């Protein structure tokens, strides 16, 4: 006797259907799982047996072979429990095979038959729909995220007893709800909710840096800030996400899928519509930032910040291998985690914001109280390698405002709400310009395509050429200046970047002062 049902395995955000076959034959009683199962999947035989028996259904007192096909793919996780149990019940005719046809089954079984929530239900449901499944059965707690997927019916159950009764046409038992294990899910570092409501107008002074934050929000550019402790670097970084518009549905589902795999998607808010904000501590490991794991490769902070902001405070204090791991994702917009058994690709199209002190003591250039030697300062600055610094579009140095500057800062500045409207309009111009292409923001467009398909004005091109001929810019830096110039032009509503837009972009790139006309963009009208 044999039974067959479908489950899903995840390889990054990509899911593949898995056939779970159960064969019940005479012989010594026992259960064997084949098909490259890990320890968690192997333990499913004991969980499933106890869950079936405690649900009032007999477990076959025969030899049971469970195959997870295709056998070449490693199987990891407890979400196969429900599919294994249903395959066994189908094999012994406790559940009709036609009731299981067209369905995918995902969920972890408790020993008493309750169905516990599992991570990754959203991408698993997407994979089931793409594989042609007509419906998916998931734990009741996971129903909200599964229902985000169009084109597939979702059934949420609380226990194996409920599912068996549903499949056999019996009266559904009134089992109690199964609460999620542990406290409500939260992001491991930072939170869009924690920084919600913060206003850029709260930052006293620093008009140049507030403008830099605005331009970064317009085009999705990377930003670095250097300054003494308490000068406002963290305040500015935390207010950048407030300028960003809500995610569209496609991006929201993709971001939510990454958080679902990581197990940090809140059950009460299954669709994340705000750009994520993550600020890991500088002691975080490479696996925590890049992604990894001993048994299952899970997304790290880079992927959890996809379509949002990754803020590295005290950037020089991060481990060197962590900082160097930023290189490829900053260019490619994805993280490739290679292991001996598998290679996983996660999206990582984030805005990087770095904050650093000017020296180990943090007091360089303030009031002469710095005791660091020039060699100490140089070594501290060199912790951020040249290739990483070269990938940062906007660089700003902050100094503590004087008393007169603080007094002048009492005058009102433009609020986050007002500036966010400017960002929205500028991004609409970008979306219209790049319609029909793979790019949506200026920071995403390759330099060759930008120069060929969307040239700047002649005076702007000549200014850029002069800087390249003077060896002030290398080709990659010139491309980044060009992208910055387009963001400034979008902010002003220009059809093409002018020489003044390129000049402002060069100032933002080289950490030079900005003119009064540009600073007026963030000042009160």
NORNOR-V342813 format. One record per backbone hydrogen bond with DSSP energy under -0.5 kcal/mol. NH is the residue of the N-H (numbers start at 0). CO is the residue of the C=O. E is the energy in kcal/mol with one decimal. If there is no record, write none. Layout:
# NORNOR-V342813
NH|CO|E + NH|CO|E
This chain:
# NORNOR-V342813
2|21|-2.3 + 4|19|-2.0 + 5|102|-0.6 + 6|17|-2.9 + 8|15|-2.7 + 10|13|-3.8 + 12|344|-0.8 + 13|10|-1.5 + 14|12|-0.5 + 15|8|-2.8 + 17|6|-2.8 + 18|68|-2.3 + 19|4|-3.0 + 19|17|-0.6 + 20|18|-0.7 + 20|66|-2.8 + 21|2|-2.7 + 22|64|-2.6 + 23|0|-3.3 + 24|22|-0.6 + 24|62|-2.4 + 29|61|-1.6 + 31|63|-2.5 + 33|65|-3.0 + 37|74|-1.5 + 41|37|-2.5 + 42|38|-1.9 + 43|40|-1.1 + 44|41|-1.2 + 45|42|-1.0 + 46|42|-1.7 + 47|43|-3.4 + 48|44|-1.6 + 49|45|-2.1 + 50|46|-2.5 + 51|47|-2.7 + 52|48|-2.3 + 53|49|-2.7 + 54|50|-0.7 + 54|51|-0.7 + 55|52|-1.6 + 56|51|-2.0 + 61|59|-1.0 + 62|24|-1.9 + 63|29|-3.2 + 63|61|-0.5 + 64|22|-2.5 + 65|31|-3.2 + 65|63|-0.5 + 66|20|-2.6 + 66|64|-0.5 + 67|33|-1.9 + 68|18|-2.6 + 68|66|-0.7 + 72|69|-1.3 + 74|35|-2.8 + 75|73|-0.5 + 80|77|-1.5 + 81|106|-2.0 + 83|79|-2.6 + 84|80|-2.6 + 85|81|-2.4 + 86|82|-2.1 + 87|83|-2.1 + 88|84|-2.4 + 89|85|-2.1 + 90|86|-2.1 + 91|87|-1.8 + 92|89|-1.3 + 93|88|-2.6 + 94|88|-1.1 + 98|95|-0.9 + 99|95|-0.6 + 99|96|-1.1 + 100|96|-0.8 + 102|99|-1.6 + 103|134|-1.5 + 104|5|-2.5 + 105|136|-2.4 + 106|78|-1.9 + 107|115|-1.5 + 109|113|-2.9 + 112|109|-1.8 + 114|157|-2.5 + 115|107|-3.3 + 115|113|-0.6 + 119|259|-1.2 + 120|117|-0.6 + 123|119|-1.8 + 124|120|-2.6 + 125|121|-2.1 + 126|122|-2.3 + 127|123|-2.3 + 128|124|-2.4 + 129|125|-2.2 + 130|126|-1.6 + 131|128|-1.2 + 132|127|-2.3 + 133|101|-2.2 + 134|101|-1.6 + 135|152|-2.4 + 136|103|-3.0 + 137|135|-0.5 + 137|154|-2.5 + 139|156|-1.9 + 141|138|-1.2 + 142|139|-1.2 + 145|141|-1.8 + 146|142|-2.4 + 147|144|-1.0 + 148|145|-1.5 + 151|148|-0.5 + 152|133|-2.4 + 154|135|-2.7 + 156|137|-1.8 + 159|112|-2.8 + 162|158|-1.6 + 163|159|-2.6 + 164|160|-2.4 + 165|161|-2.2 + 166|162|-2.4 + 167|163|-1.8 + 168|164|-0.7 + 169|164|-2.1 + 174|172|-1.6 + 178|176|-0.7 + 194|190|-1.3 + 195|192|-0.7 + 197|194|-1.7 + 201|198|-1.8 + 202|199|-1.4 + 203|201|-0.6 + 209|205|-2.6 + 210|206|-2.3 + 211|207|-2.0 + 212|208|-2.4 + 213|209|-1.9 + 214|210|-2.6 + 215|211|-2.4 + 216|212|-2.1 + 217|213|-1.8 + 218|214|-2.0 + 219|215|-1.5 + 220|215|-1.3 + 222|351|-2.6 + 223|393|-2.2 + 224|353|-2.5 + 225|395|-2.2 + 226|355|-2.2 + 230|227|-1.4 + 235|231|-2.2 + 236|232|-2.2 + 237|233|-2.6 + 238|234|-0.9 + 238|235|-0.6 + 239|235|-0.6 + 239|236|-1.0 + 240|236|-0.6 + 242|239|-1.7 + 243|239|-0.6 + 243|240|-1.1 + 246|272|-3.1 + 251|247|-2.9 + 252|248|-2.5 + 253|249|-1.9 + 254|250|-2.9 + 255|251|-2.6 + 256|252|-2.2 + 257|253|-1.8 + 258|254|-2.1 + 259|255|-2.2 + 260|256|-2.2 + 261|257|-1.8 + 262|258|-0.6 + 262|259|-0.9 + 263|258|-2.4 + 264|258|-0.7 + 265|263|-0.6 + 268|265|-0.7 + 271|251|-0.5 + 271|269|-0.6 + 272|270|-0.8 + 277|308|-2.4 + 283|280|-2.0 + 288|284|-1.6 + 289|285|-3.5 + 290|285|-0.6 + 290|286|-1.2 + 291|297|-1.9 + 297|291|-2.3 + 297|295|-0.7 + 299|289|-0.9 + 300|287|-2.1 + 301|288|-2.7 + 303|299|-2.4 + 304|300|-1.5 + 305|302|-1.7 + 306|348|-2.7 + 307|304|-2.5 + 308|275|-2.7 + 309|350|-3.0 + 310|277|-3.1 + 310|308|-0.6 + 311|309|-0.6 + 311|352|-2.6 + 312|310|-0.8 + 314|311|-0.6 + 314|354|-2.7 + 316|313|-1.9 + 317|314|-1.8 + 321|318|-0.5 + 322|318|-2.0 + 323|319|-2.5 + 324|320|-1.2 + 325|322|-1.5 + 326|323|-1.5 + 328|324|-0.7 + 329|325|-2.2 + 330|326|-1.1 + 330|327|-0.6 + 331|327|-3.2 + 332|328|-2.3 + 334|345|-3.2 + 336|334|-0.6 + 336|343|-3.0 + 337|335|-0.7 + 338|341|-2.7 + 343|336|-2.8 + 345|334|-2.6 + 347|332|-2.7 + 349|347|-1.2 + 350|307|-2.6 + 351|349|-0.6 + 352|309|-2.5 + 353|222|-2.6 + 354|311|-2.0 + 355|224|-2.1 + 365|362|-1.9 + 366|362|-0.5 + 376|372|-2.3 + 377|373|-2.3 + 378|374|-2.5 + 379|375|-2.1 + 380|376|-2.4 + 381|377|-2.1 + 382|379|-1.1 + 383|380|-1.3 + 384|382|-0.8 + 388|384|-2.4 + 389|385|-2.6 + 390|386|-0.7 + 390|387|-0.9 + 391|388|-1.4 + 392|390|-0.6 + 393|221|-2.0 + 394|507|-2.5 + 395|223|-2.1 + 397|225|-3.4 + 405|401|-2.5 + 406|402|-2.5 + 407|403|-2.4 + 408|404|-1.5 + 409|406|-1.1 + 410|407|-1.3 + 413|521|-1.6 + 418|414|-2.4 + 419|415|-2.8 + 420|416|-1.2 + 421|417|-1.2 + 422|418|-2.2 + 423|419|-2.4 + 424|420|-2.2 + 425|421|-2.4 + 426|422|-2.6 + 427|423|-1.9 + 428|424|-1.6 + 429|425|-1.6 + 430|426|-2.8 + 431|427|-2.2 + 432|428|-2.1 + 433|429|-2.7 + 434|431|-0.7 + 436|433|-2.0 + 442|218|-2.0 + 443|440|-1.3 + 444|440|-0.7 + 444|441|-1.0 + 449|445|-2.2 + 450|446|-2.5 + 451|447|-2.0 + 452|448|-2.8 + 453|448|-0.6 + 453|449|-1.4 + 456|496|-1.8 + 460|456|-2.4 + 461|457|-2.5 + 462|458|-1.7 + 463|459|-2.0 + 464|460|-2.5 + 465|461|-2.2 + 466|462|-1.6 + 467|463|-1.7 + 468|464|-2.6 + 469|465|-1.6 + 470|467|-1.6 + 471|466|-2.5 + 472|466|-0.8 + 477|473|-2.7 + 478|474|-1.9 + 479|475|-1.9 + 480|476|-2.4 + 481|477|-2.2 + 482|478|-2.2 + 483|479|-2.2 + 484|480|-2.6 + 485|481|-1.9 + 486|482|-1.9 + 487|483|-2.4 + 488|484|-2.5 + 489|485|-2.6 + 490|486|-2.0 + 491|487|-1.8 + 492|488|-1.3 + 493|488|-2.6 + 501|497|-2.1 + 502|498|-2.5 + 503|499|-2.3 + 504|500|-2.2 + 505|501|-2.5 + 506|502|-1.9 + 507|503|-2.4 + 508|504|-2.3 + 509|505|-2.6 + 510|506|-0.7 + 511|506|-2.6 + 518|514|-1.9 + 519|515|-1.7 + 520|517|-1.8 + 521|518|-1.4 + 522|519|-0.5 + 523|411|-1.1
